[in-house]
Every structure is written in C-alpha cells, then in structure tokens.
Amino acid sequence: MTAQEKIKLGRDFCKSPFGEEREPSDQQKRLPQPPLAKAAVSDSIIPLTDDFSAVMTETDFFTILEGRSSQRFYKDEPISLDQLAFLLYSCQGVKSIRGNHYATLRTVPSGGARHAFEMYLAVRKVEGLEPAVYHYLPLQHALEKVGELPEPEAQITKAMHDQKFAGGCAVCFLMSFVPYRAEWRYSTTAHRVVLIDAGHVFQNLYLACGACGCGTCAIAAIDQPVADELCGLDGEEEFIIYAAPVGLMDAEKNAEVNAKLYAKTIEESNAVKPLEK
C-alpha cells in the first residue's frame, strides 16, 4: 500500500460512519454488558482523598485556561499523593452510576457513557508511593500496585519512544483502551468515537494540572509493545493509546527551552520553499 493510499484510509476513518448501514451491536443483540471498569487484581488497595481544597492553588477558570500549555520539564521533586488523587479524579473520576450498573457518569464526557479507558501510572516520585506501576480504580477512587519499576526514569523514557524529557516526570499517566467496552455498544464504529473521547480525558488532565501547580505534555508517540508490557497488558483486548508525563511545573526552564525550540522550528520552516499557489 502506498503512502497516499494510507493517507486516504486515515482520512476516511476520521469521517462519521453513523449514516451508513452497519452490523447490529452486541448491545442491540442483548448480549451481556462488559464491566464498567476493571476489577482490582491486588488485595492491597490504596485509598485516595476526595478533599481537594488543599491542592488547588489556582481556582480561576480563565486563568487556568489561558495558562494551559504543554510542559516538558519538571522540578526534580515529588508531587503529593493528594495532588495525584485530584488529577486522577479530574480525568477519570466517577460522579455517579446509572441504572443497574449500566453506565458511569464521570468528570469527562464519553460516547454512550462507555468510558472505555483504564488509567495506569508509572510512578517515579510521588509522596507515599514507592516507584512502581499502579492502576487507578475509578469506582473506588483508589490505587492498586500492579507492577515493579526498578529503573523509573529509563523505563518511562523507553515507553515514551525514547523521549528523554518524559523520564524526568514525577509520574507518567498511561491510558489504555479496553475495546469491547465500546464495541459492545457501537460495534464497528466504536474506535473513532473512542479516539475523540481520549482527547476529553487529557484536556481535563491539562486543566487540572494548571489548578494544582503541575505541568504535563500529552504524548501520542509511544512505543506500543514497551508501554503495553510495562502495564501488563495483552496488546489485543487492552492496550495503551495515550500517555502524559506529569510533574511539578518548572515554568522558567520550560520558557527557556520552548523559546529555543520555537526559534529552531521557525528557522527550519523559513528554509523550506513555500508551496506554489
């Protein structure tokens, strides 16, 4: 397949398929609904606070919105467990459950209220947590440890496709997709919907970081097999689709590096001959 043919497939995938005839979904076939979230696999559960008043250092929404930017460099200090709890609740928190465990209403929107994601954390420096891989349990608002992380900086960097800045974070959010949770309702049209939903989740993470003194930079360029293995996923029924390193904001260093980065980008773009009209 040529590059142009691949581009055509990508463009077609972005278009809405809902006007087309499609296979009945498993929900329409009245097949059993998948769980709203993965159950804990560990007996050791770490409860998280739901009192965020102490960690919200900025509460003016417009200030947070105006200040939102990708932050690639962080102070080499731990974030607090309460800050982490706030960030997790902001991007995947459950507000209520509808029906007989039919759907969760969360802090982010999701097509059909399917919320087909799980959140894993590669923890490097969080107060009260040892460096390890954790899984967020949204129905309990709690964490469970699911894997070891003997070399946090190197392992996070490798999972982020060798982007070195990522290894300096306090914690790396790794969001997985559980396909059947969305496919049960939307069948063959589930996957486009889910990618739209993924943007909602990390935009909330960006804004929540701005409210509690942290910074983040969402990453699509992950090393798929490495990221999946890091979180103990099979790569078929569940796999990582998005990631975001998080740490205490280092505004001065980010401004300095971004200025150099943008200057280099402008210089390189000026060297390219413009397209002829």
C-alpha positions as CSV (number, residue, x, y, z in Angstrom):
1,M,0.0,0.0,0.0
2,T,1.3,3.4,-1.0
3,A,1.6,6.4,1.4
4,Q,-1.2,8.1,-0.4
5,E,-3.5,5.1,0.0
6,K,-2.7,5.0,3.7
7,I,-3.5,8.7,3.9
8,K,-6.8,8.1,2.2
9,L,-7.6,5.4,4.7
10,G,-6.7,7.7,7.6
11,R,-8.9,10.5,6.2
12,D,-11.8,8.1,5.7
13,F,-11.5,6.8,9.3
14,C,-11.9,10.4,10.5
15,K,-15.3,10.8,8.8
16,S,-18.5,9.9,10.7
17,P,-19.8,6.4,9.8
18,F,-23.1,6.8,11.6
19,G,-25.1,7.5,8.4
20,E,-24.0,4.2,6.9
21,E,-25.6,0.8,7.4
22,R,-23.7,-1.2,10.0
23,E,-23.8,-4.5,11.8
24,P,-26.0,-4.7,14.9
25,S,-24.0,-4.1,18.1
26,D,-23.9,-6.7,20.8
27,Q,-26.0,-4.3,22.9
28,Q,-28.7,-4.5,20.2
29,K,-28.3,-8.3,20.2
30,R,-28.9,-8.1,24.0
31,L,-25.7,-9.8,24.8
32,P,-24.2,-9.3,28.3
33,Q,-22.7,-5.9,29.0
34,P,-19.0,-5.8,29.9
35,P,-17.9,-4.4,33.3
36,L,-17.9,-0.6,33.7
37,A,-14.3,-0.8,34.9
38,K,-11.6,-3.4,35.5
39,A,-11.8,-5.1,38.9
40,A,-8.8,-4.9,41.2
41,V,-6.3,-7.7,40.9
42,S,-4.5,-6.9,44.2
43,D,-5.6,-7.3,47.8
44,S,-3.6,-4.2,48.7
45,I,-5.8,-1.1,47.9
46,I,-4.5,2.4,48.5
47,P,-7.5,4.8,49.1
48,L,-7.3,8.3,47.8
49,T,-8.6,11.5,49.2
50,D,-11.7,13.3,47.7
51,D,-11.0,16.5,49.5
52,F,-9.0,18.6,47.0
53,S,-9.2,22.0,48.7
54,A,-5.6,22.0,49.9
55,V,-4.1,21.1,46.5
56,M,-6.0,23.6,44.3
57,T,-3.6,26.6,44.2
58,E,-5.5,28.2,41.3
59,T,-9.3,28.3,41.1
60,D,-9.9,31.0,38.5
61,F,-11.0,29.1,35.4
62,F,-10.0,31.7,32.8
63,T,-6.5,31.9,34.4
64,I,-6.2,28.1,34.1
65,L,-7.4,28.1,30.6
66,E,-5.1,30.9,29.5
67,G,-2.2,29.3,31.2
68,R,-2.6,25.9,29.6
69,S,0.4,24.8,27.6
70,S,2.5,21.7,27.1
71,Q,5.1,21.5,29.9
72,R,8.0,19.1,29.1
73,F,10.3,19.9,32.0
74,Y,9.5,19.4,35.7
75,K,11.1,20.1,39.1
76,D,13.0,17.1,40.3
77,E,10.7,16.9,43.3
78,P,7.8,14.6,44.2
79,I,4.2,15.6,43.8
80,S,1.9,14.8,46.7
81,L,-0.5,11.8,46.8
82,D,-3.3,14.3,47.2
83,Q,-2.3,16.1,44.0
84,L,-2.2,12.8,42.2
85,A,-5.7,12.0,43.6
86,F,-7.0,15.3,42.3
87,L,-5.5,14.7,38.8
88,L,-7.0,11.2,38.6
89,Y,-10.4,12.3,39.7
90,S,-10.3,15.2,37.3
91,C,-9.7,12.9,34.2
92,Q,-11.5,9.7,35.2
93,G,-13.4,10.3,38.4
94,V,-16.8,8.6,38.8
95,K,-19.6,11.0,39.9
96,S,-22.5,8.5,39.9
97,I,-23.7,5.2,38.5
98,R,-26.8,5.0,36.4
99,G,-29.2,2.1,36.2
100,N,-28.2,-1.4,37.3
101,H,-24.5,-0.7,36.7
102,Y,-25.4,0.3,33.1
103,A,-23.2,3.4,33.0
104,T,-20.9,5.7,34.9
105,L,-21.2,9.5,34.8
106,R,-17.7,10.8,35.1
107,T,-15.8,14.1,35.1
108,V,-15.3,13.7,31.4
109,P,-17.8,13.0,28.6
110,S,-17.8,9.7,26.7
111,G,-19.9,8.5,23.8
112,G,-22.7,6.4,25.1
113,A,-21.2,6.8,28.6
114,R,-18.9,3.8,27.8
115,H,-15.7,5.2,29.3
116,A,-13.7,2.5,27.6
117,F,-10.4,3.5,29.3
118,E,-8.3,2.4,32.2
119,M,-5.5,4.6,33.7
120,Y,-2.1,3.3,34.7
121,L,0.6,5.2,36.5
122,A,4.4,4.8,36.2
123,V,5.3,6.4,39.5
124,R,8.8,7.9,39.8
125,K,8.4,10.5,42.6
126,V,5.0,10.6,44.5
127,E,4.9,11.1,48.2
128,G,3.7,8.0,50.0
129,L,4.2,5.7,47.0
130,E,7.2,3.5,46.1
131,P,8.3,3.7,42.5
132,A,6.2,1.2,40.7
133,V,3.3,0.8,38.2
134,Y,-0.2,1.4,39.6
135,H,-3.7,1.0,38.3
136,Y,-6.4,3.5,39.1
137,L,-9.7,2.0,40.4
138,P,-12.3,4.7,39.5
139,L,-15.3,3.1,41.2
140,Q,-13.4,3.1,44.5
141,H,-11.2,6.2,43.8
142,A,-8.2,4.2,44.8
143,L,-5.0,2.7,43.5
144,E,-3.5,-0.8,43.3
145,K,0.1,-1.7,42.6
146,V,0.3,-3.9,39.5
147,G,4.0,-3.9,38.6
148,E,7.6,-3.2,39.5
149,L,9.5,-0.2,38.2
150,P,13.2,-0.7,39.2
151,E,14.5,2.0,36.8
152,P,11.7,4.5,36.6
153,E,13.4,7.2,34.5
154,A,14.8,4.7,32.0
155,Q,11.7,2.6,31.7
156,I,9.4,5.6,31.3
157,T,11.7,7.1,28.7
158,K,11.7,3.9,26.7
159,A,7.9,3.5,26.8
160,M,7.6,7.1,25.6
161,H,9.6,6.2,22.4
162,D,12.9,7.4,23.9
163,Q,11.6,11.0,24.5
164,K,14.1,11.9,27.3
165,F,12.1,14.7,28.9
166,A,9.4,12.2,29.8
167,G,11.7,10.3,32.1
168,G,12.1,13.3,34.3
169,C,8.5,13.4,35.3
170,A,7.1,12.6,38.8
171,V,4.5,10.2,37.3
172,C,3.6,9.2,33.8
173,F,-0.1,8.6,33.1
174,L,-0.7,5.8,30.7
175,M,-4.2,5.5,29.4
176,S,-5.4,2.1,28.0
177,F,-8.3,1.3,25.7
178,V,-10.5,-1.7,26.5
179,P,-12.0,-2.2,23.0
180,Y,-15.0,-4.4,23.8
181,R,-16.4,-1.9,26.4
182,A,-17.1,0.5,23.4
183,E,-17.6,-2.2,20.8
184,W,-20.5,-3.7,22.8
185,R,-22.5,-0.5,22.1
186,Y,-21.0,0.8,18.9
187,S,-19.7,-2.3,17.0
188,T,-17.5,-1.3,14.1
189,T,-18.0,2.4,14.7
190,A,-16.6,2.3,18.3
191,H,-13.0,3.2,17.5
192,R,-13.4,6.7,16.0
193,V,-15.6,7.6,19.0
194,V,-13.1,6.4,21.5
195,L,-10.3,8.5,20.0
196,I,-12.4,11.6,20.3
197,D,-13.1,10.6,24.0
198,A,-9.4,10.3,24.6
199,G,-8.9,14.0,23.9
200,H,-11.6,14.9,26.5
201,V,-9.7,12.9,29.2
202,F,-6.3,14.5,28.7
203,Q,-7.7,18.0,28.2
204,N,-9.1,17.6,31.8
205,L,-5.7,16.5,32.9
206,Y,-4.1,19.6,31.4
207,L,-6.5,21.9,33.2
208,A,-6.3,20.0,36.5
209,C,-2.5,20.3,36.3
210,G,-2.9,24.1,35.9
211,A,-5.1,24.2,39.0
212,C,-2.6,22.4,41.3
213,G,0.8,23.6,40.2
214,C,1.7,20.8,37.9
215,G,2.6,20.5,34.3
216,T,2.0,17.9,31.6
217,C,2.6,17.1,27.9
218,A,0.4,14.6,26.2
219,I,2.2,12.0,24.1
220,A,0.9,10.0,21.2
221,A,4.3,8.7,20.0
222,I,4.6,5.8,22.5
223,D,6.5,2.6,21.9
224,Q,3.4,0.3,21.8
225,P,4.9,-3.1,22.9
226,V,7.0,-1.5,25.6
227,A,4.2,0.6,27.0
228,D,1.8,-2.4,27.0
229,E,4.3,-4.7,28.7
230,L,5.1,-2.0,31.3
231,C,1.4,-2.1,32.3
232,G,1.0,-5.8,32.0
233,L,-1.4,-5.6,29.0
234,D,-2.0,-8.2,26.3
235,G,-2.0,-5.7,23.5
236,E,-5.2,-7.0,22.0
237,E,-8.1,-6.8,24.5
238,E,-6.4,-3.9,26.2
239,F,-3.6,-1.6,25.1
240,I,-2.1,1.8,25.8
241,I,-3.3,4.6,23.4
242,Y,-2.2,7.8,25.0
243,A,0.3,8.9,27.7
244,A,1.2,12.1,29.6
245,P,4.2,12.7,31.9
246,V,3.3,14.9,34.9
247,G,5.4,16.8,37.4
248,L,5.7,20.0,39.4
249,M,5.8,22.8,36.9
250,D,9.2,24.4,36.2
251,A,8.0,27.5,34.4
252,E,11.4,29.1,34.0
253,K,13.0,26.0,32.4
254,N,10.0,25.4,30.1
255,A,10.0,29.0,28.9
256,E,13.7,28.8,28.2
257,V,13.6,25.5,26.3
258,N,10.4,26.4,24.4
259,A,11.9,29.7,23.2
260,K,14.9,27.8,21.7
261,L,12.6,25.1,20.3
262,Y,10.3,27.5,18.6
263,A,13.2,29.6,17.3
264,K,14.7,26.5,15.7
265,T,11.3,25.5,14.2
266,I,10.9,28.9,12.7
267,E,14.4,28.8,11.3
268,E,13.8,25.4,9.7
269,S,10.5,26.4,8.3
270,N,11.9,29.5,6.7
271,A,14.5,27.3,4.9
272,V,11.7,25.4,3.2
273,K,10.4,26.7,-0.1
274,P,6.7,27.7,0.2
275,L,4.2,25.7,-1.9
276,E,3.4,27.5,-5.1
277,K,-0.1,28.9,-5.3
